[in-house]
Amino acid sequence: MKKYFFFLLSLFAATSIPAADTILKNKSGQPFHFGGKFNTAPVRLPSYRQPRAEMRGVWVATVENIDFATHADAGSFCRDFSRLCGELAKRRFNAVFFQVRANNDAFYPSQINPWSRWLTGQEGRGIPRFDPLRYMVEEAHRHGLEFHAWLNPYRVIGRTPMSKAAYLKTLDPRNFARKHPELVLAAPLDKGERLLFLNPGEPAVVRHILDTVAEIATNYPVDSIHFDDYFYPYTDIGSIDAATEKKYNTSRLSTAQWRRGNTDRLISGVKARLNTISRQTGRTIRFGISPFGIWANRKSLAAGSPTGGKESYFTQYADTRGWVKKRYIDYIVPQLYWTFGHATAAYAGLADWWAAQTAGTGVDLYIGMAIYRAGGGGDWNDPMELANQLRFNSGYPEIKGSVFFSARRLLQPDNPTMKKAANQIAAMWSSRVPVRTVGSKVYPRFR
């Protein structure tokens, strides 16, 4: 694997990216390193060429109302979502990734999950006689946007100073976590706070998530079910699930292997359930995941990337590379929220690594891109950083598009560099293109 990777690097300038320009650091005028401190070859950029098909997506985060405000009535909700779709279409985007399950809740009338607090401001309270998800799917499609239903599978609350018992009492009585406190784990954080999440090792939790996925996929013509990067927490959870492991780890795997097996079962289970629903409905419902950008560092695993950061394989027990190789998913959107100049997670080396992992698998690779970091200091003060990343991506046939985090920063930039970056992205796209082509069909079909 190592020899193959460095052989590719040696041919990179000559074969992968024709007519490439070496990208230089603004201050020193020296070339950026392809793999940061792990590979010092210069980064070269091709001229951007608009493809026949390309994912151009945007995440719309509802947790903490990051990108979408609470609403008391259907009229204002519809107005704001329609305006969002119109702005994305005008900027030549073709997909919206809307968070419909942020905290074990729902942006749709559900039989098994309460209304989200991020919809109206109170968990369990919806907008009378209104189905937000049905409207959003129809309106997105009307604007020529794919609709990806974004779910966080496990999270109950990301941070709280309250005890587990006290916090669960604040939830709607229909919330799965409140009904089953024995299935909720509390991971300690700093400042005496804790993160509450559904126990991935419990079969009842997996069944609940699969039922949630099936409820959405069966009742709504969504284009995909989409999971974010939160599986086991980023924080060290110690032995808080020891009792669950003692009960279910009958094969005597290591704790890490057992935990990875738990996430594997969820991901493969979702894929199997969606395949069944697709056959029953005659629709194609895709399944995609947006993981943390580093699977494993090469110093940890030979197949890893030329990086030195936190690793999802060991920290979150998420074998994201394995999910690609086993085709548990239809697409993957690694969050490459670093610059070309990053020393231990250089953008070029990581994008190249992910392209190599997905090549020949049939799993589509889209890159998660960080518009929210533009103007945040260092190399992110260069308004051309993201545009250059798009240029770099265009040199790889395996990279089939990008998804930007997130909508508010893209459409309402909060600093001059971010505004310039957003405008540069829109300027690169001379026309709208479909997400993908399948035979004679294109998705989505534009008006």
Secondary structure, DSSP 8 states (H G I E B T S, - for coil): -HHHHHHHHHHIIIIISTT-EE-B-TTT--B-BTTGGG---B-EE------SS-EEEEEE--GGGSSS---SSHHHHHHHHHHHHHHHHHTT--EEEEEEESSS-BSS--SSS-B-HHHHSSTT---TT--HHHHHHHHHHHTT-EEEEEE-SSEEEEEESS-HHHHHTTS-TT-HHHH-GGGEEEEE-GGG-EEEEE-TT-HHHHHHHHHHHHHHHHHS--SEEEE-S-SS-SS--TTTTHHHHHHH-TT---HHHHHHHHHHHHHHHHHHHHHHHHHHHT---EEEE--BS-S-BTTT-TTSBS--S--HHHHS---HHHHHHTT--SEE--B----TT-SSS-HHHHHHHHHHHHTTTS-EEEEEE-GGGTTSSGGGG-TTHHHHHHHHHTT-TTEEEEEES-HHHHHS-SSHHHHHHHHHHHHH--S---SEEETTEEES---
